[in-house]
Amino acid sequence: MENGKKNINERYIHIIATQFNVNKEWIKTGKGEMFHGKPPDVRLEKLIEIYNELDGSLRECLVEQSGVLLKLQREKTAKEENV
């Protein structure tokens, strides 16, 4: 498909576009923006993989720690805005 020797059907275009947030027109013609909005963040995918491998109590811990980090970031941003 990539080298043009085989046509790609609409089903595969839809799967690729949905899975990777890619513009269908870009897949078909190469025109326009490659991604819709921001490109996907592979770090988020990695975090999801890690989360899915954890047991229930460790999943809760990960969520709680993420909340703590978000709170710290917000406090830092608020301090910077007040300077």
PDB file of N, CA, C and O in Angstrom, chain B, residues numbered from 101:
ATOM      1  N   MET B 101       0.823  -1.193   0.000  1.00  0.00           N
ATOM      2  CA  MET B 101       0.000   0.000   0.000  1.00  0.00           C
ATOM      3  C   MET B 101       0.867   1.257   0.000  1.00  0.00           C
ATOM      4  O   MET B 101       0.587   2.213  -0.723  1.00  0.00           O
ATOM      5  N   GLU B 102       1.926   1.248   0.820  1.00  0.00           N
ATOM      6  CA  GLU B 102       2.755   2.440   0.953  1.00  0.00           C
ATOM      7  C   GLU B 102       3.468   2.812  -0.340  1.00  0.00           C
ATOM      8  O   GLU B 102       3.635   3.996  -0.632  1.00  0.00           O
ATOM      9  N   ASN B 103       3.883   1.833  -1.106  1.00  0.00           N
ATOM     10  CA  ASN B 103       4.639   2.152  -2.318  1.00  0.00           C
ATOM     11  C   ASN B 103       3.749   2.231  -3.562  1.00  0.00           C
ATOM     12  O   ASN B 103       4.261   2.338  -4.676  1.00  0.00           O
ATOM     13  N   GLY B 104       2.433   2.180  -3.390  1.00  0.00           N
ATOM     14  CA  GLY B 104       1.504   2.364  -4.486  1.00  0.00           C
ATOM     15  C   GLY B 104       1.243   1.133  -5.330  1.00  0.00           C
ATOM     16  O   GLY B 104       0.556   1.225  -6.347  1.00  0.00           O
ATOM     17  N   LYS B 105       1.763  -0.001  -4.944  1.00  0.00           N
ATOM     18  CA  LYS B 105       1.559  -1.221  -5.725  1.00  0.00           C
ATOM     19  C   LYS B 105       0.204  -1.860  -5.452  1.00  0.00           C
ATOM     20  O   LYS B 105      -0.281  -2.659  -6.253  1.00  0.00           O
ATOM     21  N   LYS B 106      -0.403  -1.514  -4.335  1.00  0.00           N
ATOM     22  CA  LYS B 106      -1.686  -2.093  -3.970  1.00  0.00           C
ATOM     23  C   LYS B 106      -2.606  -0.969  -3.493  1.00  0.00           C
ATOM     24  O   LYS B 106      -2.205  -0.121  -2.697  1.00  0.00           O
ATOM     25  N   ASN B 107      -3.835  -0.973  -3.987  1.00  0.00           N
ATOM     26  CA  ASN B 107      -4.801   0.048  -3.570  1.00  0.00           C
ATOM     27  C   ASN B 107      -5.271  -0.217  -2.144  1.00  0.00           C
ATOM     28  O   ASN B 107      -5.333  -1.359  -1.689  1.00  0.00           O
ATOM     29  N   ILE B 108      -5.594   0.854  -1.467  1.00  0.00           N
ATOM     30  CA  ILE B 108      -6.125   0.752  -0.107  1.00  0.00           C
ATOM     31  C   ILE B 108      -7.632   1.015  -0.172  1.00  0.00           C
ATOM     32  O   ILE B 108      -8.071   1.974  -0.807  1.00  0.00           O
ATOM     33  N   ASN B 109      -8.411   0.168   0.480  1.00  0.00           N
ATOM     34  CA  ASN B 109      -9.859   0.360   0.419  1.00  0.00           C
ATOM     35  C   ASN B 109     -10.335   1.267   1.553  1.00  0.00           C
ATOM     36  O   ASN B 109      -9.595   1.566   2.490  1.00  0.00           O
ATOM     37  N   GLU B 110     -11.586   1.692   1.437  1.00  0.00           N
ATOM     38  CA  GLU B 110     -12.165   2.644   2.405  1.00  0.00           C
ATOM     39  C   GLU B 110     -12.143   2.105   3.832  1.00  0.00           C
ATOM     40  O   GLU B 110     -11.972   2.871   4.781  1.00  0.00           O
ATOM     41  N   ARG B 111     -12.310   0.824   3.987  1.00  0.00           N
ATOM     42  CA  ARG B 111     -12.312   0.239   5.339  1.00  0.00           C
ATOM     43  C   ARG B 111     -10.973   0.474   6.020  1.00  0.00           C
ATOM     44  O   ARG B 111     -10.928   0.892   7.177  1.00  0.00           O
ATOM     45  N   TYR B 112      -9.875   0.206   5.304  1.00  0.00           N
ATOM     46  CA  TYR B 112      -8.551   0.407   5.882  1.00  0.00           C
ATOM     47  C   TYR B 112      -8.257   1.887   6.106  1.00  0.00           C
ATOM     48  O   TYR B 112      -7.625   2.258   7.095  1.00  0.00           O
ATOM     49  N   ILE B 113      -8.712   2.719   5.196  1.00  0.00           N
ATOM     50  CA  ILE B 113      -8.538   4.166   5.380  1.00  0.00           C
ATOM     51  C   ILE B 113      -9.234   4.603   6.655  1.00  0.00           C
ATOM     52  O   ILE B 113      -8.674   5.364   7.444  1.00  0.00           O
ATOM     53  N   HIS B 114     -10.452   4.125   6.860  1.00  0.00           N
ATOM     54  CA  HIS B 114     -11.207   4.482   8.069  1.00  0.00           C
ATOM     55  C   HIS B 114     -10.484   3.997   9.333  1.00  0.00           C
ATOM     56  O   HIS B 114     -10.377   4.739  10.310  1.00  0.00           O
ATOM     57  N   ILE B 115      -9.997   2.768   9.312  1.00  0.00           N
ATOM     58  CA  ILE B 115      -9.293   2.219  10.484  1.00  0.00           C
ATOM     59  C   ILE B 115      -8.040   3.037  10.792  1.00  0.00           C
ATOM     60  O   ILE B 115      -7.806   3.411  11.941  1.00  0.00           O
ATOM     61  N   ILE B 116      -7.241   3.312   9.771  1.00  0.00           N
ATOM     62  CA  ILE B 116      -6.008   4.081   9.970  1.00  0.00           C
ATOM     63  C   ILE B 116      -6.332   5.486  10.481  1.00  0.00           C
ATOM     64  O   ILE B 116      -5.718   5.965  11.434  1.00  0.00           O
ATOM     65  N   ALA B 117      -7.296   6.135   9.841  1.00  0.00           N
ATOM     66  CA  ALA B 117      -7.668   7.495  10.233  1.00  0.00           C
ATOM     67  C   ALA B 117      -8.155   7.554  11.671  1.00  0.00           C
ATOM     68  O   ALA B 117      -7.790   8.462  12.418  1.00  0.00           O
ATOM     69  N   THR B 118      -8.970   6.596  12.056  1.00  0.00           N
ATOM     70  CA  THR B 118      -9.517   6.573  13.410  1.00  0.00           C
ATOM     71  C   THR B 118      -8.446   6.233  14.440  1.00  0.00           C
ATOM     72  O   THR B 118      -8.337   6.901  15.469  1.00  0.00           O
ATOM     73  N   GLN B 119      -7.669   5.214  14.173  1.00  0.00           N
ATOM     74  CA  GLN B 119      -6.673   4.748  15.135  1.00  0.00           C
ATOM     75  C   GLN B 119      -5.574   5.785  15.374  1.00  0.00           C
ATOM     76  O   GLN B 119      -5.111   5.958  16.502  1.00  0.00           O
ATOM     77  N   PHE B 120      -5.159   6.472  14.308  1.00  0.00           N
ATOM     78  CA  PHE B 120      -4.007   7.364  14.417  1.00  0.00           C
ATOM     79  C   PHE B 120      -4.348   8.841  14.279  1.00  0.00           C
ATOM     80  O   PHE B 120      -3.453   9.681  14.184  1.00  0.00           O
ATOM     81  N   ASN B 121      -5.660   9.164  14.268  1.00  0.00           N
ATOM     82  CA  ASN B 121      -6.114  10.552  14.187  1.00  0.00           C
ATOM     83  C   ASN B 121      -5.610  11.231  12.914  1.00  0.00           C
ATOM     84  O   ASN B 121      -5.273  12.415  12.927  1.00  0.00           O
ATOM     85  N   VAL B 122      -5.560  10.469  11.806  1.00  0.00           N
ATOM     86  CA  VAL B 122      -5.039  10.976  10.543  1.00  0.00           C
ATOM     87  C   VAL B 122      -6.193  11.408   9.643  1.00  0.00           C
ATOM     88  O   VAL B 122      -7.249  10.775   9.623  1.00  0.00           O
ATOM     89  N   ASN B 123      -5.981  12.476   8.910  1.00  0.00           N
ATOM     90  CA  ASN B 123      -6.940  13.017   7.967  1.00  0.00           C
ATOM     91  C   ASN B 123      -7.117  12.036   6.800  1.00  0.00           C
ATOM     92  O   ASN B 123      -6.137  11.657   6.158  1.00  0.00           O
ATOM     93  N   LYS B 124      -8.345  11.630   6.528  1.00  0.00           N
ATOM     94  CA  LYS B 124      -8.609  10.666   5.446  1.00  0.00           C
ATOM     95  C   LYS B 124      -8.172  11.221   4.090  1.00  0.00           C
ATOM     96  O   LYS B 124      -7.640  10.478   3.266  1.00  0.00           O
ATOM     97  N   GLU B 125      -8.387  12.500   3.851  1.00  0.00           N
ATOM     98  CA  GLU B 125      -7.982  13.105   2.580  1.00  0.00           C
ATOM     99  C   GLU B 125      -6.465  13.033   2.398  1.00  0.00           C
ATOM    100  O   GLU B 125      -5.971  12.813   1.292  1.00  0.00           O
ATOM    101  N   TRP B 126      -5.743  13.221   3.488  1.00  0.00           N
ATOM    102  CA  TRP B 126      -4.283  13.118   3.412  1.00  0.00           C
ATOM    103  C   TRP B 126      -3.858  11.697   3.052  1.00  0.00           C
ATOM    104  O   TRP B 126      -2.924  11.511   2.271  1.00  0.00           O
ATOM    105  N   ILE B 127      -4.532  10.692   3.612  1.00  0.00           N
ATOM    106  CA  ILE B 127      -4.212   9.299   3.292  1.00  0.00           C
ATOM    107  C   ILE B 127      -4.449   9.038   1.808  1.00  0.00           C
ATOM    108  O   ILE B 127      -3.634   8.390   1.150  1.00  0.00           O
ATOM    109  N   LYS B 128      -5.563   9.541   1.281  1.00  0.00           N
ATOM    110  CA  LYS B 128      -5.935   9.265  -0.103  1.00  0.00           C
ATOM    111  C   LYS B 128      -5.092  10.034  -1.114  1.00  0.00           C
ATOM    112  O   LYS B 128      -4.692   9.488  -2.142  1.00  0.00           O
ATOM    113  N   THR B 129      -4.821  11.317  -0.814  1.00  0.00           N
ATOM    114  CA  THR B 129      -4.209  12.174  -1.837  1.00  0.00           C
ATOM    115  C   THR B 129      -2.881  12.797  -1.419  1.00  0.00           C
ATOM    116  O   THR B 129      -2.133  13.296  -2.260  1.00  0.00           O
ATOM    117  N   GLY B 130      -2.589  12.767  -0.119  1.00  0.00           N
ATOM    118  CA  GLY B 130      -1.384  13.447   0.359  1.00  0.00           C
ATOM    119  C   GLY B 130      -1.585  14.936   0.545  1.00  0.00           C
ATOM    120  O   GLY B 130      -0.639  15.649   0.880  1.00  0.00           O
ATOM    121  N   LYS B 131      -2.804  15.422   0.335  1.00  0.00           N
ATOM    122  CA  LYS B 131      -3.097  16.852   0.459  1.00  0.00           C
ATOM    123  C   LYS B 131      -3.707  17.160   1.816  1.00  0.00           C
ATOM    124  O   LYS B 131      -4.377  16.322   2.419  1.00  0.00           O
ATOM    125  N   GLY B 132      -3.462  18.381   2.285  1.00  0.00           N
ATOM    126  CA  GLY B 132      -4.019  18.818   3.561  1.00  0.00           C
ATOM    127  C   GLY B 132      -3.110  18.438   4.718  1.00  0.00           C
ATOM    128  O   GLY B 132      -2.001  17.937   4.531  1.00  0.00           O
ATOM    129  N   GLU B 133      -3.608  18.690   5.904  1.00  0.00           N
ATOM    130  CA  GLU B 133      -2.859  18.369   7.114  1.00  0.00           C
ATOM    131  C   GLU B 133      -2.890  16.869   7.369  1.00  0.00           C
ATOM    132  O   GLU B 133      -3.913  16.219   7.153  1.00  0.00           O
ATOM    133  N   MET B 134      -1.769  16.320   7.829  1.00  0.00           N
ATOM    134  CA  MET B 134      -1.703  14.886   8.090  1.00  0.00           C
ATOM    135  C   MET B 134      -2.622  14.494   9.240  1.00  0.00           C
ATOM    136  O   MET B 134      -3.350  13.506   9.149  1.00  0.00           O
ATOM    137  N   PHE B 135      -2.587  15.266  10.315  1.00  0.00           N
ATOM    138  CA  PHE B 135      -3.359  14.918  11.508  1.00  0.00           C
ATOM    139  C   PHE B 135      -4.510  15.890  11.717  1.00  0.00           C
ATOM    140  O   PHE B 135      -4.461  17.040  11.280  1.00  0.00           O
ATOM    141  N   HIS B 136      -5.545  15.406  12.392  1.00  0.00           N
ATOM    142  CA  HIS B 136      -6.630  16.274  12.849  1.00  0.00           C
ATOM    143  C   HIS B 136      -6.153  16.883  14.157  1.00  0.00           C
ATOM    144  O   HIS B 136      -5.933  16.166  15.133  1.00  0.00           O
ATOM    145  N   GLY B 137      -5.994  18.193  14.184  1.00  0.00           N
ATOM    146  CA  GLY B 137      -5.535  18.833  15.415  1.00  0.00           C
ATOM    147  C   GLY B 137      -4.114  18.400  15.726  1.00  0.00           C
ATOM    148  O   GLY B 137      -3.266  18.319  14.838  1.00  0.00           O
ATOM    149  N   LYS B 138      -3.869  18.126  16.986  1.00  0.00           N
ATOM    150  CA  LYS B 138      -2.543  17.707  17.416  1.00  0.00           C
ATOM    151  C   LYS B 138      -2.295  16.257  17.029  1.00  0.00           C
ATOM    152  O   LYS B 138      -3.218  15.443  17.049  1.00  0.00           O
ATOM    153  N   PRO B 139      -1.043  15.923  16.673  1.00  0.00           N
ATOM    154  CA  PRO B 139      -0.749  14.509  16.435  1.00  0.00           C
ATOM    155  C   PRO B 139      -0.892  13.716  17.725  1.00  0.00           C
ATOM    156  O   PRO B 139      -0.751  14.280  18.810  1.00  0.00           O
ATOM    157  N   PRO B 140      -1.168  12.426  17.631  1.00  0.00           N
ATOM    158  CA  PRO B 140      -1.325  11.634  18.853  1.00  0.00           C
ATOM    159  C   PRO B 140      -0.041  11.622  19.668  1.00  0.00           C
ATOM    160  O   PRO B 140       1.060  11.619  19.117  1.00  0.00           O
ATOM    161  N   ASP B 141      -0.195  11.615  20.969  1.00  0.00           N
ATOM    162  CA  ASP B 141       0.946  11.615  21.874  1.00  0.00           C
ATOM    163  C   ASP B 141       1.247  10.170  22.270  1.00  0.00           C
ATOM    164  O   ASP B 141       0.454   9.533  22.964  1.00  0.00           O
ATOM    165  N   VAL B 142       2.388   9.662  21.828  1.00  0.00           N
ATOM    166  CA  VAL B 142       2.728   8.268  22.110  1.00  0.00           C
ATOM    167  C   VAL B 142       2.939   8.038  23.602  1.00  0.00           C
ATOM    168  O   VAL B 142       2.829   6.908  24.077  1.00  0.00           O
ATOM    169  N   ARG B 143       3.240   9.095  24.338  1.00  0.00           N
ATOM    170  CA  ARG B 143       3.401   8.945  25.785  1.00  0.00           C
ATOM    171  C   ARG B 143       2.085   8.570  26.438  1.00  0.00           C
ATOM    172  O   ARG B 143       2.063   7.811  27.406  1.00  0.00           O
ATOM    173  N   LEU B 144       0.998   9.094  25.919  1.00  0.00           N
ATOM    174  CA  LEU B 144      -0.320   8.740  26.450  1.00  0.00           C
ATOM    175  C   LEU B 144      -0.606   7.267  26.199  1.00  0.00           C
ATOM    176  O   LEU B 144      -1.118   6.573  27.077  1.00  0.00           O
ATOM    177  N   GLU B 145      -0.280   6.793  25.014  1.00  0.00           N
ATOM    178  CA  GLU B 145      -0.460   5.374  24.717  1.00  0.00           C
ATOM    179  C   GLU B 145       0.356   4.516  25.685  1.00  0.00           C
ATOM    180  O   GLU B 145      -0.128   3.492  26.168  1.00  0.00           O
ATOM    181  N   LYS B 146       1.588   4.932  25.968  1.00  0.00           N
ATOM    182  CA  LYS B 146       2.444   4.191  26.892  1.00  0.00           C
ATOM    183  C   LYS B 146       1.835   4.190  28.290  1.00  0.00           C
ATOM    184  O   LYS B 146       1.834   3.161  28.966  1.00  0.00           O
ATOM    185  N   LEU B 147       1.320   5.329  28.725  1.00  0.00           N
ATOM    186  CA  LEU B 147       0.694   5.421  30.036  1.00  0.00           C
ATOM    187  C   LEU B 147      -0.523   4.500  30.124  1.00  0.00           C
ATOM    188  O   LEU B 147      -0.745   3.862  31.153  1.00  0.00           O
ATOM    189  N   ILE B 148      -1.293   4.430  29.071  1.00  0.00           N
ATOM    190  CA  ILE B 148      -2.455   3.535  29.052  1.00  0.00           C
ATOM    191  C   ILE B 148      -2.006   2.085  29.144  1.00  0.00           C
ATOM    192  O   ILE B 148      -2.607   1.293  29.869  1.00  0.00           O
ATOM    193  N   GLU B 149      -0.951   1.731  28.412  1.00  0.00           N
ATOM    194  CA  GLU B 149      -0.419   0.366  28.488  1.00  0.00           C
ATOM    195  C   GLU B 149       0.015   0.020  29.914  1.00  0.00           C
ATOM    196  O   GLU B 149      -0.277  -1.065  30.417  1.00  0.00           O
ATOM    197  N   ILE B 150       0.708   0.948  30.548  1.00  0.00           N
ATOM    198  CA  ILE B 150       1.160   0.729  31.931  1.00  0.00           C
ATOM    199  C   ILE B 150      -0.047   0.560  32.847  1.00  0.00           C
ATOM    200  O   ILE B 150      -0.102  -0.378  33.643  1.00  0.00           O
ATOM    201  N   TYR B 151      -1.008   1.463  32.734  1.00  0.00           N
ATOM    202  CA  TYR B 151      -2.219   1.401  33.557  1.00  0.00           C
ATOM    203  C   TYR B 151      -2.910   0.055  33.410  1.00  0.00           C
ATOM    204  O   TYR B 151      -3.316  -0.552  34.401  1.00  0.00           O
ATOM    205  N   ASN B 152      -3.042  -0.409  32.179  1.00  0.00           N
ATOM    206  CA  ASN B 152      -3.742  -1.670  31.923  1.00  0.00           C
ATOM    207  C   ASN B 152      -3.009  -2.881  32.504  1.00  0.00           C
ATOM    208  O   ASN B 152      -3.637  -3.905  32.772  1.00  0.00           O
ATOM    209  N   GLU B 153      -1.716  -2.783  32.699  1.00  0.00           N
ATOM    210  CA  GLU B 153      -0.952  -3.898  33.261  1.00  0.00           C
ATOM    211  C   GLU B 153      -0.963  -3.923  34.790  1.00  0.00           C
ATOM    212  O   GLU B 153      -0.624  -4.938  35.397  1.00  0.00           O
ATOM    213  N   LEU B 154      -1.350  -2.813  35.410  1.00  0.00           N
ATOM    214  CA  LEU B 154      -1.361  -2.741  36.872  1.00  0.00           C
ATOM    215  C   LEU B 154      -2.599  -3.421  37.443  1.00  0.00           C
ATOM    216  O   LEU B 154      -3.636  -3.515  36.786  1.00  0.00           O
ATOM    217  N   ASP B 155      -2.469  -3.903  38.705  1.00  0.00           N
ATOM    218  CA  ASP B 155      -3.661  -4.420  39.372  1.00  0.00           C
ATOM    219  C   ASP B 155      -4.461  -3.248  39.926  1.00  0.00           C
ATOM    220  O   ASP B 155      -4.012  -2.103  39.875  1.00  0.00           O
ATOM    221  N   GLY B 156      -5.637  -3.534  40.449  1.00  0.00           N
ATOM    222  CA  GLY B 156      -6.576  -2.494  40.880  1.00  0.00           C
ATOM    223  C   GLY B 156      -6.023  -1.461  41.840  1.00  0.00           C
ATOM    224  O   GLY B 156      -6.215  -0.263  41.634  1.00  0.00           O
ATOM    225  N   SER B 157      -5.330  -1.908  42.898  1.00  0.00           N
ATOM    226  CA  SER B 157      -4.835  -0.949  43.891  1.00  0.00           C
ATOM    227  C   SER B 157      -3.729  -0.064  43.311  1.00  0.00           C
ATOM    228  O   SER B 157      -3.634   1.116  43.649  1.00  0.00           O
ATOM    229  N   LEU B 158      -2.908  -0.626  42.454  1.00  0.00           N
ATOM    230  CA  LEU B 158      -1.850   0.183  41.843  1.00  0.00           C
ATOM    231  C   LEU B 158      -2.409   1.137  40.793  1.00  0.00           C
ATOM    232  O   LEU B 158      -1.858   2.214  40.564  1.00  0.00           O
ATOM    233  N   ARG B 159      -3.503   0.735  40.160  1.00  0.00           N
ATOM    234  CA  ARG B 159      -4.167   1.663  39.240  1.00  0.00           C
ATOM    235  C   ARG B 159      -4.657   2.887  40.008  1.00  0.00           C
ATOM    236  O   ARG B 159      -4.501   4.023  39.559  1.00  0.00           O
ATOM    237  N   GLU B 160      -5.253   2.634  41.176  1.00  0.00           N
ATOM    238  CA  GLU B 160      -5.727   3.746  42.009  1.00  0.00           C
ATOM    239  C   GLU B 160      -4.569   4.655  42.409  1.00  0.00           C
ATOM    240  O   GLU B 160      -4.699   5.879  42.398  1.00  0.00           O
ATOM    241  N   CYS B 161      -3.457   4.060  42.755  1.00  0.00           N
ATOM    242  CA  CYS B 161      -2.269   4.822  43.136  1.00  0.00           C
ATOM    243  C   CYS B 161      -1.806   5.708  41.982  1.00  0.00           C
ATOM    244  O   CYS B 161      -1.473   6.876  42.186  1.00  0.00           O
ATOM    245  N   LEU B 162      -1.785   5.153  40.776  1.00  0.00           N
ATOM    246  CA  LEU B 162      -1.377   5.925  39.606  1.00  0.00           C
ATOM    247  C   LEU B 162      -2.312   7.112  39.381  1.00  0.00           C
ATOM    248  O   LEU B 162      -1.855   8.215  39.081  1.00  0.00           O
ATOM    249  N   VAL B 163      -3.601   6.892  39.523  1.00  0.00           N
ATOM    250  CA  VAL B 163      -4.570   7.972  39.343  1.00  0.00           C
ATOM    251  C   VAL B 163      -4.382   9.038  40.427  1.00  0.00           C
ATOM    252  O   VAL B 163      -4.394  10.233  40.131  1.00  0.00           O
ATOM    253  N   GLU B 164      -4.211   8.611  41.667  1.00  0.00           N
ATOM    254  CA  GLU B 164      -4.004   9.562  42.764  1.00  0.00           C
ATOM    255  C   GLU B 164      -2.731  10.374  42.553  1.00  0.00           C
ATOM    256  O   GLU B 164      -2.741  11.592  42.729  1.00  0.00           O
ATOM    257  N   GLN B 165      -1.644   9.719  42.183  1.00  0.00           N
ATOM    258  CA  GLN B 165      -0.380  10.427  41.963  1.00  0.00           C
ATOM    259  C   GLN B 165      -0.491  11.404  40.796  1.00  0.00           C
ATOM    260  O   GLN B 165       0.101  12.483  40.822  1.00  0.00           O
ATOM    261  N   SER B 166      -1.249  11.021  39.776  1.00  0.00           N
ATOM    262  CA  SER B 166      -1.472  11.933  38.656  1.00  0.00           C
ATOM    263  C   SER B 166      -2.217  13.176  39.122  1.00  0.00           C
ATOM    264  O   SER B 166      -1.923  14.289  38.686  1.00  0.00           O
ATOM    265  N   GLY B 167      -3.181  12.976  40.011  1.00  0.00           N
ATOM    266  CA  GLY B 167      -3.908  14.112  40.579  1.00  0.00           C
ATOM    267  C   GLY B 167      -3.002  15.024  41.385  1.00  0.00           C
ATOM    268  O   GLY B 167      -3.136  16.246  41.327  1.00  0.00           O
ATOM    269  N   VAL B 168      -2.079  14.437  42.136  1.00  0.00           N
ATOM    270  CA  VAL B 168      -1.117  15.229  42.918  1.00  0.00           C
ATOM    271  C   VAL B 168      -0.236  16.051  41.984  1.00  0.00           C
ATOM    272  O   VAL B 168      -0.002  17.234  42.228  1.00  0.00           O
ATOM    273  N   LEU B 169       0.247  15.432  40.926  1.00  0.00           N
ATOM    274  CA  LEU B 169       1.082  16.156  39.961  1.00  0.00           C
ATOM    275  C   LEU B 169       0.323  17.308  39.313  1.00  0.00           C
ATOM    276  O   LEU B 169       0.876  18.391  39.123  1.00  0.00           O
ATOM    277  N   LEU B 170      -0.937  17.075  38.977  1.00  0.00           N
ATOM    278  CA  LEU B 170      -1.750  18.132  38.379  1.00  0.00           C
ATOM    279  C   LEU B 170      -1.942  19.289  39.352  1.00  0.00           C
ATOM    280  O   LEU B 170      -1.866  20.455  38.963  1.00  0.00           O
ATOM    281  N   LYS B 171      -2.189  18.966  40.609  1.00  0.00           N
ATOM    282  CA  LYS B 171      -2.348  20.008  41.633  1.00  0.00           C
ATOM    283  C   LYS B 171      -1.066  20.833  41.769  1.00  0.00           C
ATOM    284  O   LYS B 171      -1.122  22.061  41.835  1.00  0.00           O
ATOM    285  N   LEU B 172       0.086  20.161  41.812  1.00  0.00           N
ATOM    286  CA  LEU B 172       1.365  20.866  41.901  1.00  0.00           C
ATOM    287  C   LEU B 172       1.585  21.774  40.693  1.00  0.00           C
ATOM    288  O   LEU B 172       2.062  22.900  40.835  1.00  0.00           O
ATOM    289  N   GLN B 173       1.243  21.288  39.528  1.00  0.00           N
ATOM    290  CA  GLN B 173       1.401  22.098  38.317  1.00  0.00           C
ATOM    291  C   GLN B 173       0.522  23.339  38.373  1.00  0.00           C
ATOM    292  O   GLN B 173       0.960  24.434  38.020  1.00  0.00           O
ATOM    293  N   ARG B 174      -0.717  23.163  38.818  1.00  0.00           N
ATOM    294  CA  ARG B 174      -1.637  24.302  38.911  1.00  0.00           C
ATOM    295  C   ARG B 174      -1.150  25.328  39.924  1.00  0.00           C
ATOM    296  O   ARG B 174      -1.250  26.532  39.688  1.00  0.00           O
ATOM    297  N   GLU B 175      -0.621  24.855  41.055  1.00  0.00           N
ATOM    298  CA  GLU B 175      -0.094  25.766  42.067  1.00  0.00           C
ATOM    299  C   GLU B 175       1.105  26.532  41.517  1.00  0.00           C
ATOM    300  O   GLU B 175       1.232  27.736  41.741  1.00  0.00           O
ATOM    301  N   LYS B 176       1.969  25.845  40.807  1.00  0.00           N
ATOM    302  CA  LYS B 176       3.146  26.502  40.215  1.00  0.00           C
ATOM    303  C   LYS B 176       2.729  27.543  39.198  1.00  0.00           C
ATOM    304  O   LYS B 176       3.286  28.640  39.171  1.00  0.00           O
ATOM    305  N   THR B 177       1.754  27.215  38.360  1.00  0.00           N
ATOM    306  CA  THR B 177       1.260  28.151  37.352  1.00  0.00           C
ATOM    307  C   THR B 177       0.642  29.371  38.013  1.00  0.00           C
ATOM    308  O   THR B 177       0.864  30.497  37.567  1.00  0.00           O
ATOM    309  N   ALA B 178      -0.135  29.160  39.074  1.00  0.00           N
ATOM    310  CA  ALA B 178      -0.771  30.272  39.780  1.00  0.00           C
ATOM    311  C   ALA B 178       0.286  31.201  40.380  1.00  0.00           C
ATOM    312  O   ALA B 178       0.150  32.422  40.313  1.00  0.00           O
ATOM    313  N   LYS B 179       1.338  30.623  40.964  1.00  0.00           N
ATOM    314  CA  LYS B 179       2.418  31.439  41.537  1.00  0.00           C
ATOM    315  C   LYS B 179       3.122  32.256  40.464  1.00  0.00           C
ATOM    316  O   LYS B 179       3.425  33.432  40.667  1.00  0.00           O
ATOM    317  N   GLU B 180       3.378  31.633  39.332  1.00  0.00           N
ATOM    318  CA  GLU B 180       4.054  32.321  38.231  1.00  0.00           C
ATOM    319  C   GLU B 180       3.211  33.465  37.690  1.00  0.00           C
ATOM    320  O   GLU B 180       3.758  34.492  37.289  1.00  0.00           O
ATOM    321  N   GLU B 181       1.894  33.311  37.671  1.00  0.00           N
ATOM    322  CA  GLU B 181       1.010  34.352  37.182  1.00  0.00           C
ATOM    323  C   GLU B 181       0.938  35.524  38.150  1.00  0.00           C
ATOM    324  O   GLU B 181       0.662  36.650  37.736  1.00  0.00           O
ATOM    325  N   ASN B 182       1.182  35.276  39.428  1.00  0.00           N
ATOM    326  CA  ASN B 182       1.121  36.326  40.445  1.00  0.00           C
ATOM    327  C   ASN B 182       2.436  37.072  40.590  1.00  0.00           C
ATOM    328  O   ASN B 182       2.506  38.051  41.333  1.00  0.00           O
ATOM    329  N   VAL B 183       3.462  36.641  39.910  1.00  0.00           N
ATOM    330  CA  VAL B 183       4.775  37.301  40.037  1.00  0.00           C
ATOM    331  C   VAL B 183       4.857  38.506  39.177  1.00  0.00           C
ATOM    332  O   VAL B 183       5.885  39.183  39.158  1.00  0.00           O
TER     333      VAL B 183
END
